[in-house]
Amino acid sequence: MFSLSKDLSTVIEDSARGSFFLATGNVVATVISALSVFIVARLLGPQLYGVYTITLAVPSLLLIFTGFGIDEALTRFSANLRIKGENQSLARTIRLGVTLRAITGIAMFTVCYVFSDYLAAHVISRPEYGIYVRLASIVILLQAILYSTSAVFVGLDRTEYSAIAANVQAIIKTVLAPLLIIAGFSVVGAITGFTISCLAAGLLSAGLLFIKLYKPLKSENPENPHIHNQPRIHLKTMLKYGFPLYISTLLYGASTQLRTVVLSFFTLDLDIGNFKAATNFVTLMVALSGSIATALFPAFSKLDRNGSQAKTFFKITTKYTSMLLVPASVVLIIFSKELVKVVYGEAFLPASLFLALYITVYLLAGLGSLVQGSFFNGLGETKTTLKMNLASFVVFLGLAPLLTQAYNVPGLIIAILVSNLTATIFGAYKAKSNFGAEPEYALIFRIYLAAFASAVPPFFIAYIQLFPTLVTIFLGGFLYLLIYITILPIVGALSKLEIGNLQKTTENIRFLKHVVKPILMYENKLISHTRERHTF
């Protein structure tokens, strides 16, 4: 179990606050967006929803080429310079980073717009979709601006601004896209709704950054022309740090977009629509895991890479992320069929198998899959992150076409799982060999034991199908949660010391405090009761 120093406790509290606001905002935005996605999918049907999905793959692929690692550099240096009180350098870093991101966004937007017909023919093998690609091209610039401003918000611990922008985007997309489809604009309406939502979120995010953060920094800290702080030095430092991460992002993003490209060569639009419908459910997991990983990035940046705190923090975060993601994955696997049936209807039933297979990727959390990227990037080991993503990309590139051609969508999902497992194993090896950091595997095993043991009664409820589908989902989900939090302390996966740490960590987050408090009290009673029983 873990005993925390004062400095590490402060880092954990800051990280918990950032994770909470980012996760809350992202989860709410994801739920709203999911509502939009589900409505759009129902209105378009599997065939046209496949067209919509394939079309957005092109600008999403080109968006990867706008990064150069600037977003990661903005997060790390914003956090670092704020702690040091170097506000003048901080303001300059923000200006340079966001400006560069906008310039590359304009460049890729131009490429996408001008060569839309060529890209549609040769990237997604659908030349007739060129008009859709042209319409969606402006999304590249808008999302580039949105990502860079969000990176600054994370670095400065103002994740609530990212949450606001994300929710504005989700609301506009949820309202506008379905209305345009109903009005008769079909795929064009769906793309237009998405584009306008990106425009609103990008403008809002840029406005919040300028008014709330950048302008105060400039007014309170006028530039000193004599300081050795030239723009090219800032830019060189940012690019030197960020370029390995840019290549990493390029590889990861390319493999993500190549999923749709591979499917477009070996499967039908109907299969692609079902696969996309399945992955839409995973967006909640992505929102939760991505928010945690993003908040952990600046947290690791504050720790000494040669001290014991980084190793301890790695163990703690791996354990707690596993406690959240492993059971959530198991629940989605159990009720995949019911969820698809309720949300999409019978037409999308094949998506339930794809969902159950795809969600297994998040079972790798116990090996540190969620924490490794933030750990290496925060400690400045961006080349290790690059090697992890390179290993994943090579494995995916080798397996995806072969397995997809042989086994359709399930083959692609197997390739995704194997590539992620490869990267995670490599990351675990480098974390241990270079820093002596590794999960506490005995505790991780107990978490998996609790997660899978808790699945037996809910699985039986789903299997016998005695209740209406919605009742099955809610009853089974509540039963799973109750059994899981009961088993955790019994198997020794949670201690009184850790419960005390969790109470202290959540004390200053009002809403989270009220949600977590009764659960922690229940866990405390269970531990006390278990100890008393063993005493006699």
DRENFI-557389 format. One line per field, with one value per residue (C-alpha): x, y, z; residue in one letter. Coordinates in nm, 4 decimals. Layout:
<pts>
east <- c(X, ...)
north <- c(Y, ...)
up <- c(Z, ...)
dose <- c(A, ...)
</pts>
This chain:
<pts>
east <- c(0.0000, 0.1074, 0.2229, 0.2437, 0.4856, 0.3483, 0.4812, 0.3482, 0.0157, -0.0100, 0.0684, -0.1974, -0.4564, -0.3813, -0.3929, -0.7226, -0.8738, -0.7565, -0.8732, -1.2117, -1.2917, -1.1499, -1.3186, -1.6490, -1.6494, -1.5433, -1.7862, -2.0769, -1.9713, -1.9308, -2.2763, -2.4259, -2.2203, -2.3153, -2.6790, -2.6057, -2.4164, -2.6929, -2.9588, -2.7476, -2.6802, -3.0506, -3.1520, -2.8908, -2.8972, -2.5912, -2.5176, -2.5121, -2.3579, -2.0714, -2.0382, -2.0264, -1.7632, -1.5405, -1.5592, -1.4376, -1.1436, -0.9680, -0.9568, -0.8859, -0.5848, -0.4533, -0.5108, -0.2329, 0.0160, -0.0550, 0.0866, 0.4689, 0.4320, 0.3330, 0.0323, 0.2391, 0.5110, 0.2502, 0.1191, 0.4599, 0.6199, 0.3057, 0.3033, 0.6783, 0.7011, 0.3979, 0.5598, 0.8825, 0.6896, 0.8394, 0.5242, 0.6987, 0.8342, 0.4980, 0.3129, 0.5625, 0.5425, 0.1625, 0.1685, 0.4267, 0.2688, -0.0872, 0.0277, 0.2338, -0.0568, -0.2887, -0.0398, -0.0049, -0.3837, -0.4306, -0.1763, -0.3467, -0.6925, -0.5720, -0.4308, -0.7531, -0.9763, -0.7755, -0.7057, -1.0335, -1.1240, -0.7782, -0.7802, -1.1276, -1.0181, -0.6819, -0.7125, -1.0598, -1.1135, -1.4399, -1.3894, -1.7576, -1.7131, -1.4865, -1.7577, -1.8055, -1.4302, -1.4169, -1.7024, -1.5338, -1.1869, -1.2255, -1.2536, -0.8742, -0.8011, -1.0749, -0.9689, -0.6006, -0.6856, -0.9107, -0.6427, -0.3651, -0.5738, -0.6896, -0.3246, -0.2542, -0.5598, -0.4354, -0.0833, -0.2144, -0.4615, -0.7611, -0.9216, -1.2688, -1.2220, -1.1596, -1.4747, -1.6798, -1.5589, -1.6152, -1.9721, -2.0548, -1.9322, -2.1332, -2.4564, -2.4398, -2.3608, -2.6405, -2.9003, -2.7863, -2.6762, -3.0051, -3.2108, -3.0187, -3.0624, -3.4354, -3.4507, -3.3337, -2.9605, -2.8604, -2.4808, -2.4152, -2.6297, -2.4394, -2.1023, -2.2226, -2.3526, -2.0203, -1.8253, -2.0272, -1.9884, -1.6099, -1.6182, -1.8090, -1.5860, -1.2652, -1.3677, -1.4821, -1.1647, -0.9406, -1.1406, -1.1126, -0.7391, -0.6796, -0.9073, -0.8661, -0.5009, -0.2845, -0.4004, -0.3476, 0.0006, 0.0912, -0.0526, 0.1018, 0.4384, 0.5515, 0.8284, 1.1869, 1.3695, 1.7057, 1.6253, 1.7805, 1.4420, 1.4109, 1.1227, 1.3498, 1.4913, 1.1412, 1.0436, 1.3565, 1.3070, 0.9425, 1.0130, 1.3075, 1.0865, 0.7734, 0.9020, 0.9371, 0.5854, 0.4706, 0.6034, 0.4347, 0.1067, 0.1520, 0.1954, -0.0908, -0.3236, -0.2271, -0.3019, -0.6368, -0.7384, -0.5956, -0.8582, -1.1236, -0.8998, -0.8349, -1.2042, -1.2900, -1.0733, -1.1868, -1.5400, -1.8712, -1.9999, -2.2525, -1.9710, -1.7947, -2.1138, -2.1530, -1.7883, -1.8208, -2.1430, -1.9534, -1.6625, -1.9054, -1.9808, -1.6107, -1.6009, -1.7082, -1.4095, -1.1873, -1.3221, -1.2542, -0.9152, -0.7993, -0.8890, -0.6987, -0.3938, -0.3980, -0.4127, -0.1325, 0.0999, 0.1652, 0.1643, 0.4623, 0.6306, 0.6439, 0.8296, 1.2028, 1.2775, 1.5602, 1.3686, 1.1347, 0.8221, 0.7876, 0.8033, 0.5496, 0.3171, 0.3417, 0.2297, -0.0544, -0.1938, -0.1690, -0.3630, -0.6380, -0.6841, -0.7145, -0.9784, -1.1864, -1.1239, -1.1122, -1.4611, -1.6031, -1.4693, -1.6201, -1.9627, -1.9561, -1.8650, -2.1498, -2.4191, -2.2870, -2.5879, -2.8416, -2.6722, -2.6627, -3.0250, -3.1478, -2.9443, -2.9348, -3.2038, -3.1994, -3.0413, -2.7082, -2.7047, -2.3712, -2.2105, -2.2540, -1.9906, -1.7535, -1.8069, -1.7381, -1.4157, -1.2930, -1.3373, -1.0804, -0.8102, -0.8901, -0.8257, -0.4560, -0.4857, -0.3444, -0.0150, 0.0105, -0.1181, -0.2961, -0.0162, 0.2943, 0.2600, 0.2118, 0.4955, 0.7535, 0.6422, 0.6285, 0.9836, 1.1085, 1.1522, 0.9645, 1.1836, 1.0567, 0.6989, 0.8025, 0.9427, 0.6238, 0.4060, 0.6412, 0.6192, 0.2401, 0.2209, 0.4463, 0.2511, -0.0820, 0.0372, 0.1540, -0.1531, -0.4481, -0.4751, -0.4190, -0.6593, -0.9256, -0.9206, -0.9485, -1.1913, -1.3576, -1.4088, -1.3158, -0.9801, -0.9138, -1.0025, -0.7606, -0.4872, -0.5686, -0.5505, -0.2201, -0.0590, -0.1667, -0.0425, 0.2957, 0.3354, 0.2243, 0.4705, 0.7538, 0.6556, 0.6442, 0.9940, 1.1377, 0.9690, 1.1198, 1.4650, 1.5182, 1.3364, 1.2583, 0.8875, 0.6353, 0.2806, 0.2332, 0.1208, -0.0147, -0.2618, -0.3427, -0.4246, -0.6705, -0.8424, -0.8860, -1.0110, -1.2719, -1.3745, -1.4307, -1.5843, -1.8373, -1.9441, -2.1063, -2.4513, -2.4927, -2.3938, -2.6618, -2.9214, -2.8255, -2.8270, -3.1721, -3.3408, -3.6301, -3.6534, -3.6966, -3.3681, -3.3357, -3.4195, -3.1581, -2.8905, -2.9660, -3.0288, -2.7222, -2.5036, -2.6084, -2.5590, -2.2128, -2.1076, -2.2351, -2.0556, -1.7350, -1.6962, -1.7777, -1.5155, -1.2343, -1.1502, -1.2247, -0.9557, -0.7132, -0.7143, -0.7933, -0.6608, -0.7619, -0.4565, -0.5560, -0.9141, -0.7775, -0.5641, -0.8667, -1.0756, -0.8059, -0.7557, -1.1261, -1.1901, -1.1565, -1.3632, -1.7137, -1.9275, -1.6824, -1.6506, -2.0228, -2.0275, -1.7187, -1.7750, -2.0529, -1.8609, -1.5436, -1.7412, -1.8842, -1.5350, -1.4051, -1.6758, -1.6025, -1.2319, -1.3028, -1.5498, -1.3034, -1.0269, -1.2544, -1.3562, -0.9927, -0.9073, -1.1365)
north <- c(0.0000, 0.3602, 0.6250, 0.9717, 1.2572, 1.6117, 1.7141, 1.4012, 1.4439, 1.7970, 1.6691, 1.4001, 1.6519, 1.8846, 1.5880, 1.4692, 1.8154, 1.8374, 1.4845, 1.5510, 1.8676, 1.7304, 1.3935, 1.5466, 1.7899, 1.5258, 1.2648, 1.5098, 1.6244, 1.2631, 1.1712, 1.4648, 1.3814, 1.0172, 1.1217, 1.3073, 1.0117, 0.7677, 0.9945, 1.0544, 0.6821, 0.6008, 0.8736, 0.7808, 0.4032, 0.1725, 0.2375, 0.6194, 0.6257, 0.4287, 0.6993, 0.9699, 0.7760, 0.7137, 1.0791, 1.2162, 0.9745, 1.1920, 1.5260, 1.3333, 1.1730, 1.5078, 1.6692, 1.4488, 1.6343, 1.9680, 1.8780, 1.8588, 1.7790, 2.1387, 2.0438, 1.8234, 2.0893, 2.3535, 2.1400, 2.0537, 2.3981, 2.5790, 2.3684, 2.4044, 2.7801, 2.8544, 2.6781, 2.8733, 3.2019, 3.2804, 3.4469, 3.6369, 3.3157, 3.1504, 3.4156, 3.3902, 3.0101, 3.0190, 3.2689, 3.0777, 2.7375, 2.8334, 3.0390, 2.7522, 2.5105, 2.7486, 2.7862, 2.4109, 2.3786, 2.6260, 2.4368, 2.0973, 2.2493, 2.3857, 2.0479, 1.8689, 2.1199, 2.1388, 1.7657, 1.6346, 1.4284, 1.2700, 1.1904, 1.0377, 0.8139, 0.7007, 0.7152, 0.5752, 0.4174, 0.6133, 0.8749, 0.9710, 1.1020, 1.3908, 1.6521, 1.5310, 1.5443, 1.9012, 2.0052, 1.8531, 1.9953, 2.3114, 2.0845, 2.0404, 2.4050, 2.4333, 2.1242, 2.2229, 2.5474, 2.3655, 2.1083, 2.3654, 2.5889, 2.2872, 2.1846, 2.5207, 2.4884, 2.1494, 2.2782, 2.5746, 2.3601, 2.5372, 2.2250, 2.3675, 2.5855, 2.2755, 2.1251, 2.4322, 2.4272, 2.0526, 2.0834, 2.3729, 2.1669, 1.8647, 2.0595, 2.2339, 1.9086, 1.7248, 1.9859, 2.0895, 1.7671, 1.5750, 1.8817, 1.9116, 1.5419, 1.5613, 1.8666, 1.6398, 1.7135, 1.3560, 1.3046, 1.6690, 1.7767, 1.5508, 1.6842, 2.0465, 2.0067, 1.8632, 2.1412, 2.4248, 2.2705, 2.2647, 2.6303, 2.7373, 2.5391, 2.6633, 3.0294, 2.9933, 2.8127, 3.0713, 3.3537, 3.2038, 3.1541, 3.5110, 3.6893, 3.4723, 3.3637, 3.5237, 3.8861, 3.8959, 3.7477, 4.0179, 4.3077, 4.1998, 4.1038, 4.3418, 4.2002, 4.2891, 4.3416, 4.2783, 3.9278, 3.6408, 3.5037, 3.5151, 3.3484, 3.1127, 2.9788, 2.9078, 2.7474, 2.5333, 2.4120, 2.3256, 2.1423, 1.9511, 1.8239, 1.7798, 1.6280, 1.2695, 1.3052, 1.4377, 1.1264, 0.9211, 1.1007, 1.0615, 0.6872, 0.6470, 0.8700, 0.7051, 0.3599, 0.4876, 0.6322, 0.3347, 0.1226, 0.2868, 0.2722, -0.1012, -0.1651, 0.0309, -0.2070, -0.5377, -0.4830, -0.3222, 0.0197, -0.1718, -0.3351, -0.0009, 0.1551, -0.1246, -0.0971, 0.2782, 0.2265, -0.0113, 0.2260, 0.5078, 0.3301, 0.3307, 0.7111, 0.7225, 0.5072, 0.7256, 1.0387, 0.8960, 0.7399, 1.0262, 1.2861, 1.0993, 1.0502, 1.4167, 1.5365, 1.2984, 1.4469, 1.7810, 1.5963, 1.3811, 1.6959, 1.8334, 1.5311, 1.4584, 1.1875, 1.0507, 1.0428, 0.7896, 1.0019, 0.9333, 0.5566, 0.5778, 0.7961, 0.5482, 0.2641, 0.4653, 0.5901, 0.2477, 0.0931, 0.3553, 0.3707, -0.0084, 0.0110, 0.2330, 0.0989, -0.2775, -0.3053, -0.0541, -0.2708, -0.5861, -0.4210, -0.3103, -0.6627, -0.8172, -0.5807, -0.5100, -0.6698, -0.4899, -0.1523, -0.1790, -0.2924, -0.0010, 0.2698, 0.1669, -0.0957, -0.4395, -0.3127, -0.2570, -0.5860, -0.7042, -0.4054, -0.5797, -0.8403, -0.5696, -0.3744, -0.6766, -0.7501, -0.3919, -0.3037, -0.5679, -0.3133, -0.1308, -0.4447, -0.3636, -0.0805, -0.3067, -0.3273, 0.0527, 0.1161, 0.4365, 0.5774, 0.4973, 0.7797, 1.0476, 0.8981, 0.9056, 1.2403, 1.4093, 1.2968, 1.4123, 1.0611, 1.1393, 0.9049, 0.6111, 0.7118, 0.7225, 0.3706, 0.2429, 0.3917, 0.2709, -0.0853, -0.0616, 0.0837, -0.1786, -0.4637, -0.3112, -0.2427, -0.6017, -0.7692, -0.5455, -0.6126, -0.9883, -1.0378, -0.8049, -0.9815, -1.3188, -1.2394, -0.9090, -0.6571, -0.9021, -0.9512, -0.5765, -0.5626, -0.8479, -0.6530, -0.3453, -0.5489, -0.7168, -0.3870, -0.2194, -0.5150, -0.4946, -0.1254, -0.1785, -0.4625, -0.2573, 0.0446, -0.1683, -0.2982, 0.0527, 0.1960, -0.0766, -0.0905, 0.2887, 0.4142, 0.1108, 0.1918, -0.0884, -0.1701, -0.3575, -0.6713, -0.8493, -0.5655, -0.5436, -0.9150, -0.8614, -0.5852, -0.8167, -1.0895, -0.8537, -0.7243, -1.0679, -1.2280, -0.9453, -1.0243, -1.3625, -1.2508, -0.9663, -1.2038, -1.4472, -1.1657, -1.0703, -1.4341, -1.5351, -1.2219, -1.2206, -0.8405, -0.5645, -0.4562, -0.1268, -0.2928, -0.5597, -0.2949, -0.0859, -0.3788, -0.5674, -0.2556, -0.1632, -0.5217, -0.5313, -0.2066, -0.3219, -0.6573, -0.4979, -0.2375, -0.5107, -0.7528, -0.4942, -0.4594, -0.8256, -0.9443, -0.6817, -0.4513, -0.1488, -0.0532, 0.1912, 0.4039, 0.4342, 0.5189, 0.7995, 0.9216, 0.9141, 1.1087, 1.3744, 1.3895, 1.4457, 1.6773, 1.9992, 1.8795, 1.9458, 1.7337, 1.4437, 1.4524, 1.3925, 1.1095, 0.9306, 0.9785, 0.7171, 0.4629, 0.5138, 0.4891, 0.1577, 0.0343, 0.1386, -0.0593, -0.3656, -0.3506, -0.3027, -0.5911, -0.8155, -0.7359, -0.8025, -1.1385, -1.2395, -1.1332, -1.3933)
up <- c(0.0000, -0.0508, 0.1991, 0.0454, 0.1047, 0.1279, -0.2163, -0.3840, -0.2085, -0.3527, -0.7024, -0.6664, -0.5485, -0.8442, -1.0788, -0.9295, -0.9738, -1.3339, -1.4067, -1.2502, -1.4438, -1.7670, -1.7265, -1.6170, -1.9069, -2.1553, -2.0267, -2.0353, -2.3821, -2.4890, -2.3616, -2.5506, -2.8599, -2.8254, -2.8331, -3.1563, -3.2974, -3.2114, -3.3638, -3.6751, -3.7117, -3.6804, -3.9266, -4.1864, -4.1382, -4.1517, -4.5211, -4.5199, -4.1726, -4.3243, -4.5923, -4.3224, -4.1277, -4.4312, -4.5377, -4.2032, -4.2104, -4.4709, -4.2804, -3.9603, -4.1262, -4.2536, -3.9119, -3.7781, -3.9992, -3.8270, -3.4865, -3.4786, -3.1062, -3.0342, -2.8212, -2.5894, -2.5700, -2.4841, -2.1992, -2.0541, -2.0825, -1.9659, -1.6486, -1.5987, -1.6645, -1.4456, -1.1482, -1.2024, -1.2293, -1.5717, -1.7041, -1.9804, -2.1295, -2.0740, -2.2754, -2.5605, -2.5602, -2.5825, -2.8701, -3.0709, -3.0163, -3.1057, -3.4054, -3.5469, -3.4988, -3.6875, -3.9759, -4.0221, -3.9939, -4.2785, -4.4892, -4.4443, -4.4977, -4.8306, -4.9334, -4.8387, -5.0156, -5.3380, -5.3684, -5.2233, -5.5313, -5.5461, -5.1741, -5.1943, -5.4818, -5.3463, -4.9655, -4.9069, -5.2492, -5.2961, -5.5750, -5.5631, -5.2067, -5.3137, -5.2568, -4.9003, -4.8319, -4.9656, -4.7377, -4.4310, -4.5034, -4.2898, -3.9845, -4.0016, -3.9191, -3.6582, -3.4667, -3.4843, -3.3028, -3.0554, -2.9666, -2.9152, -2.6893, -2.4893, -2.4425, -2.2790, -2.0524, -1.9311, -1.8662, -1.6652, -1.4658, -1.6214, -1.7610, -1.6962, -2.0070, -2.2171, -2.0688, -2.1628, -2.5236, -2.5532, -2.4258, -2.6575, -2.9515, -2.8397, -2.7903, -3.1277, -3.3087, -3.1280, -3.2218, -3.5685, -3.7418, -3.6870, -3.7892, -4.1163, -4.1885, -4.1177, -4.3452, -4.6266, -4.6464, -4.5523, -4.5312, -4.6245, -4.3287, -4.0881, -4.2052, -4.1948, -3.8399, -3.7279, -3.9026, -3.7486, -3.4022, -3.4494, -3.5575, -3.2470, -3.0104, -3.1762, -3.1559, -2.7946, -2.6896, -2.8588, -2.6983, -2.3501, -2.3942, -2.5063, -2.2576, -1.9463, -1.9688, -2.2383, -2.2014, -1.8200, -1.8640, -2.1160, -1.9147, -1.5827, -1.7312, -2.0093, -2.2229, -2.1381, -2.4689, -2.3039, -2.1785, -2.3753, -2.4733, -2.8519, -3.0389, -3.2312, -2.9024, -2.7743, -3.1008, -3.1175, -2.7596, -2.8214, -3.1454, -2.9975, -2.7191, -2.9255, -3.2495, -3.1196, -2.9816, -3.3174, -3.4884, -3.2148, -3.2708, -3.6449, -3.6088, -3.3634, -3.5611, -3.8872, -3.7466, -3.6150, -3.9504, -4.1380, -3.9655, -4.1815, -4.4884, -4.4417, -4.3851, -4.6990, -4.9056, -4.7552, -4.6204, -4.7129, -4.6049, -4.3926, -4.1926, -4.1515, -4.0182, -3.7637, -3.6581, -3.6130, -3.4160, -3.1849, -3.1325, -3.0514, -2.7246, -2.6474, -2.6640, -2.2996, -2.2102, -2.4272, -2.2563, -1.9120, -1.9858, -2.2061, -1.9438, -1.6752, -1.8980, -2.0034, -1.6419, -1.5411, -1.8047, -1.6272, -1.2924, -1.3936, -1.5326, -1.1771, -1.0346, -1.0206, -1.2767, -1.0615, -0.7335, -0.5786, -0.6187, -0.9915, -0.9282, -0.6467, -0.8530, -1.1419, -0.9125, -0.7631, -1.0922, -1.2569, -0.9720, -0.9587, -1.3366, -1.3352, -1.0618, -1.2921, -1.6425, -1.5882, -1.4327, -1.6810, -1.9658, -1.8169, -1.7846, -2.1499, -2.2580, -2.0566, -2.1821, -2.5341, -2.7036, -2.4846, -2.5268, -2.9049, -2.9179, -2.7038, -2.8720, -3.2368, -3.2804, -3.4423, -3.7664, -3.5872, -3.3944, -3.5481, -3.3731, -3.0356, -3.1200, -3.2419, -2.9180, -2.6945, -2.8828, -2.9103, -2.5429, -2.4427, -2.5311, -2.2048, -2.0015, -2.0554, -1.8000, -1.5280, -1.7188, -1.7205, -2.0734, -1.9720, -1.7561, -1.9605, -2.2141, -1.9483, -1.7414, -2.0222, -2.1691, -1.8294, -1.7500, -2.0904, -2.2363, -2.5564, -2.7628, -2.5570, -2.6395, -3.0045, -2.9878, -2.8227, -3.0943, -3.3662, -3.2350, -3.2226, -3.5739, -3.7311, -3.5731, -3.6776, -4.0309, -4.0676, -3.9190, -4.0112, -4.3871, -4.3463, -4.0558, -4.1987, -4.5332, -4.3583, -4.0736, -4.1670, -3.8809, -3.5983, -3.7699, -3.7619, -3.3916, -3.3158, -3.4965, -3.2830, -2.9617, -3.0493, -3.1536, -2.8270, -2.6237, -2.7983, -2.7140, -2.3534, -2.2918, -2.4419, -2.2286, -1.9132, -1.9892, -2.0440, -1.7323, -1.5155, -1.6748, -1.6979, -1.3874, -1.1726, -1.2120, -1.2423, -1.1285, -0.8045, -0.9839, -0.6756, -0.6195, -0.9901, -0.9943, -0.7072, -0.9033, -1.2034, -0.9691, -0.8211, -1.1655, -1.3209, -1.0109, -0.9956, -1.3520, -1.2788, -1.1469, -1.4040, -1.6853, -1.5680, -1.5682, -1.9249, -2.0371, -1.9057, -2.0524, -1.8039, -1.7918, -2.0507, -2.2050, -2.0162, -1.6853, -1.7570, -1.8176, -1.5084, -1.2746, -1.3955, -1.3851, -1.0313, -0.9140, -1.0714, -0.9011, -0.5625, -0.5844, -0.7162, -0.4406, -0.1879, -0.3178, -0.3541, 0.0175, 0.0886, -0.1563, -0.0221, -0.3243, -0.1072, 0.2388, 0.5114, 0.4340, 0.0703, 0.1618, 0.3777, 0.0865, -0.1455, 0.1053, 0.1328, -0.2442, -0.3163, -0.0198, -0.2220, -0.5196, -0.3924, -0.6252, -0.6381, -0.2586, -0.2109, -0.4635, -0.3330, 0.0418, 0.0929, -0.1137, 0.0896, 0.4145, 0.2950, 0.2049, 0.5481, 0.7258, 0.5163, 0.5995, 0.9694, 0.9695, 0.7853, 1.0361, 1.3322, 1.1884, 1.1344, 1.4921, 1.6511)
dose <- c(M, F, S, L, S, K, D, L, S, T, V, I, E, D, S, A, R, G, S, F, F, L, A, T, G, N, V, V, A, T, V, I, S, A, L, S, V, F, I, V, A, R, L, L, G, P, Q, L, Y, G, V, Y, T, I, T, L, A, V, P, S, L, L, L, I, F, T, G, F, G, I, D, E, A, L, T, R, F, S, A, N, L, R, I, K, G, E, N, Q, S, L, A, R, T, I, R, L, G, V, T, L, R, A, I, T, G, I, A, M, F, T, V, C, Y, V, F, S, D, Y, L, A, A, H, V, I, S, R, P, E, Y, G, I, Y, V, R, L, A, S, I, V, I, L, L, Q, A, I, L, Y, S, T, S, A, V, F, V, G, L, D, R, T, E, Y, S, A, I, A, A, N, V, Q, A, I, I, K, T, V, L, A, P, L, L, I, I, A, G, F, S, V, V, G, A, I, T, G, F, T, I, S, C, L, A, A, G, L, L, S, A, G, L, L, F, I, K, L, Y, K, P, L, K, S, E, N, P, E, N, P, H, I, H, N, Q, P, R, I, H, L, K, T, M, L, K, Y, G, F, P, L, Y, I, S, T, L, L, Y, G, A, S, T, Q, L, R, T, V, V, L, S, F, F, T, L, D, L, D, I, G, N, F, K, A, A, T, N, F, V, T, L, M, V, A, L, S, G, S, I, A, T, A, L, F, P, A, F, S, K, L, D, R, N, G, S, Q, A, K, T, F, F, K, I, T, T, K, Y, T, S, M, L, L, V, P, A, S, V, V, L, I, I, F, S, K, E, L, V, K, V, V, Y, G, E, A, F, L, P, A, S, L, F, L, A, L, Y, I, T, V, Y, L, L, A, G, L, G, S, L, V, Q, G, S, F, F, N, G, L, G, E, T, K, T, T, L, K, M, N, L, A, S, F, V, V, F, L, G, L, A, P, L, L, T, Q, A, Y, N, V, P, G, L, I, I, A, I, L, V, S, N, L, T, A, T, I, F, G, A, Y, K, A, K, S, N, F, G, A, E, P, E, Y, A, L, I, F, R, I, Y, L, A, A, F, A, S, A, V, P, P, F, F, I, A, Y, I, Q, L, F, P, T, L, V, T, I, F, L, G, G, F, L, Y, L, L, I, Y, I, T, I, L, P, I, V, G, A, L, S, K, L, E, I, G, N, L, Q, K, T, T, E, N, I, R, F, L, K, H, V, V, K, P, I, L, M, Y, E, N, K, L, I, S, H, T, R, E, R, H, T, F)
</pts>
